[in-house]
């Protein structure tokens, strides 16, 4: 029988907890399914939008032909894919509550903040990596399709690199915002509802307000602010925040959700 | 060693644990006994730092659990057996826990072997029977070779062979000087496993005593004695302070004196005895008596 010896007190806890969270993250199927859906969805939907545009191209009016928007068209899949990423972000923590494994986790590591930070790093880094890969793939496949009508562009197109990386960053922050909501609410259904409401429903609700209010509020809504980095928004550009300011606002929402979630995690009974 | 002092847990207006104080000492199996809903699991969760007490404090080895670093080396626990993600394999469940404390994968495989789960180590825990989940929980609890073990209803769902296995495991671990604290709502199980008992009902401490004392204290035990000259014997016994009642079949039910004292009394006075039996209250009876009013969900006659 292997004798176990406690590591020296000076050995930092965080790398060990990080390793534990990484093992947990990669040892459940939902992780793989979601990441496959993300890659396939980003490429597939981007291709679909690009294909649809060129197949209609001959019937489009002159004005419509002017707004090719080749970059954001190829990256348009993010709008649906953010739901998959958000659901996974929620599940990273709520599945621990629904299965009771949170008790095993916190028994092994009573330092609850450390657990949440480790989850954030593991999940965030994975989504960012998958996001970068799938955004680039979606961009190149989309441009190849648009190039059939000579409408494709390269990465040297103004704002293209920012939009491609921005899509990956946007998805990452969606995931982290969802992880924060999951930590706050602890229930899968509740947290997913809150995530959908915040990202997709809220902009629609604000649309029903008088336009003078809309112009003030809309740019600061989480998803609208975040999308400024990708450059795809139903709103007129002059109502949008600048890309990085918008993204900063979006990050602030995610940070707030994680901080509130962390405080509740420490204070509440597990 | 576990020390609880004035432990209170309130949920709104409900008091789940009400001013509990007790010590769990090393080197023996201490049973934590009480009807369902008595507050056993809540107390266990407070010991593990998962729930915060409303008042009072509890420490393991002198330190509150929440302040421990890498507690797996000191405390192992199975809390409410289903603390396992059903989509994760048994081995990954243990590997993830081991990683938090720098416990090598070799030790994980040894624990799987010890609890007899090696052949299903790669199967998802959701496919496990309750008994297998219990075994996995015990493997997790033993990962860090801890000196304190908390087991919440560990025999639930185990087959007779498994029950025997865990009984021996607990005894062996206790004989190595470890602190074993095991909760159960089954008196019969505790009677054969534990040496010491902490009994609670409705969150309050009812008894903190050895198993023998517990039976003795709660016992409606009496001595059954039959003699041809029952009247004279009854008189002599009453003189010695016993309470004597006539049983239906002509025998005497004597309480307040034990069987040897009754026998001696008879012998000294030359009284012939046909029967002398010490009627021990069974553990179950003792337990039922003590916790009768303490069960939250005790059935009531309509």
HADDOCK unambig.tbl for C-alpha pairs under 7 A between the chains (distance, minus, plus):
assign (segid A and resid 1 and name CA) (segid B and resid 110 and name CA) 6.82 0.50 0.50
assign (segid A and resid 2 and name CA) (segid B and resid 107 and name CA) 5.83 0.50 0.50
assign (segid A and resid 4 and name CA) (segid B and resid 103 and name CA) 6.76 0.50 0.50
assign (segid A and resid 4 and name CA) (segid B and resid 144 and name CA) 6.29 0.50 0.50
assign (segid A and resid 4 and name CA) (segid B and resid 145 and name CA) 6.72 0.50 0.50
assign (segid A and resid 6 and name CA) (segid B and resid 73 and name CA) 6.46 0.50 0.50
assign (segid A and resid 16 and name CA) (segid B and resid 99 and name CA) 5.75 0.50 0.50
assign (segid A and resid 16 and name CA) (segid B and resid 100 and name CA) 4.79 0.50 0.50
assign (segid A and resid 16 and name CA) (segid B and resid 101 and name CA) 6.60 0.50 0.50
assign (segid A and resid 16 and name CA) (segid B and resid 102 and name CA) 6.64 0.50 0.50
assign (segid A and resid 17 and name CA) (segid B and resid 99 and name CA) 6.94 0.50 0.50
assign (segid A and resid 17 and name CA) (segid B and resid 100 and name CA) 4.83 0.50 0.50
assign (segid A and resid 19 and name CA) (segid B and resid 99 and name CA) 6.25 0.50 0.50
assign (segid A and resid 20 and name CA) (segid B and resid 96 and name CA) 4.46 0.50 0.50
assign (segid A and resid 20 and name CA) (segid B and resid 97 and name CA) 6.52 0.50 0.50
assign (segid A and resid 20 and name CA) (segid B and resid 99 and name CA) 5.02 0.50 0.50
assign (segid A and resid 20 and name CA) (segid B and resid 100 and name CA) 5.59 0.50 0.50
assign (segid A and resid 21 and name CA) (segid B and resid 96 and name CA) 6.96 0.50 0.50
assign (segid A and resid 23 and name CA) (segid B and resid 96 and name CA) 5.56 0.50 0.50
assign (segid A and resid 24 and name CA) (segid B and resid 96 and name CA) 6.02 0.50 0.50
assign (segid A and resid 27 and name CA) (segid B and resid 88 and name CA) 5.84 0.50 0.50
assign (segid A and resid 27 and name CA) (segid B and resid 92 and name CA) 6.66 0.50 0.50
assign (segid A and resid 28 and name CA) (segid B and resid 87 and name CA) 5.64 0.50 0.50
assign (segid A and resid 28 and name CA) (segid B and resid 88 and name CA) 5.50 0.50 0.50
assign (segid A and resid 99 and name CA) (segid B and resid 82 and name CA) 6.99 0.50 0.50
assign (segid A and resid 99 and name CA) (segid B and resid 83 and name CA) 6.19 0.50 0.50
assign (segid A and resid 99 and name CA) (segid B and resid 84 and name CA) 6.18 0.50 0.50
assign (segid A and resid 99 and name CA) (segid B and resid 85 and name CA) 5.38 0.50 0.50
assign (segid A and resid 100 and name CA) (segid B and resid 82 and name CA) 6.35 0.50 0.50
assign (segid A and resid 100 and name CA) (segid B and resid 83 and name CA) 4.24 0.50 0.50
assign (segid A and resid 100 and name CA) (segid B and resid 84 and name CA) 6.35 0.50 0.50
assign (segid A and resid 101 and name CA) (segid B and resid 83 and name CA) 4.19 0.50 0.50
assign (segid A and resid 101 and name CA) (segid B and resid 84 and name CA) 4.79 0.50 0.50
assign (segid A and resid 101 and name CA) (segid B and resid 85 and name CA) 5.83 0.50 0.50
assign (segid A and resid 103 and name CA) (segid B and resid 50 and name CA) 7.00 0.50 0.50
assign (segid A and resid 103 and name CA) (segid B and resid 83 and name CA) 6.32 0.50 0.50
assign (segid A and resid 104 and name CA) (segid B and resid 83 and name CA) 6.13 0.50 0.50
assign (segid A and resid 107 and name CA) (segid B and resid 48 and name CA) 6.48 0.50 0.50
assign (segid A and resid 108 and name CA) (segid B and resid 70 and name CA) 6.40 0.50 0.50
assign (segid A and resid 108 and name CA) (segid B and resid 71 and name CA) 6.18 0.50 0.50
assign (segid A and resid 108 and name CA) (segid B and resid 72 and name CA) 5.80 0.50 0.50
assign (segid A and resid 108 and name CA) (segid B and resid 97 and name CA) 6.50 0.50 0.50
assign (segid A and resid 108 and name CA) (segid B and resid 100 and name CA) 6.72 0.50 0.50
assign (segid A and resid 109 and name CA) (segid B and resid 70 and name CA) 6.36 0.50 0.50
assign (segid A and resid 110 and name CA) (segid B and resid 66 and name CA) 5.18 0.50 0.50
assign (segid A and resid 269 and name CA) (segid B and resid 50 and name CA) 5.79 0.50 0.50
assign (segid A and resid 269 and name CA) (segid B and resid 51 and name CA) 4.34 0.50 0.50
assign (segid A and resid 269 and name CA) (segid B and resid 52 and name CA) 6.28 0.50 0.50
assign (segid A and resid 270 and name CA) (segid B and resid 50 and name CA) 5.19 0.50 0.50
assign (segid A and resid 270 and name CA) (segid B and resid 51 and name CA) 6.12 0.50 0.50
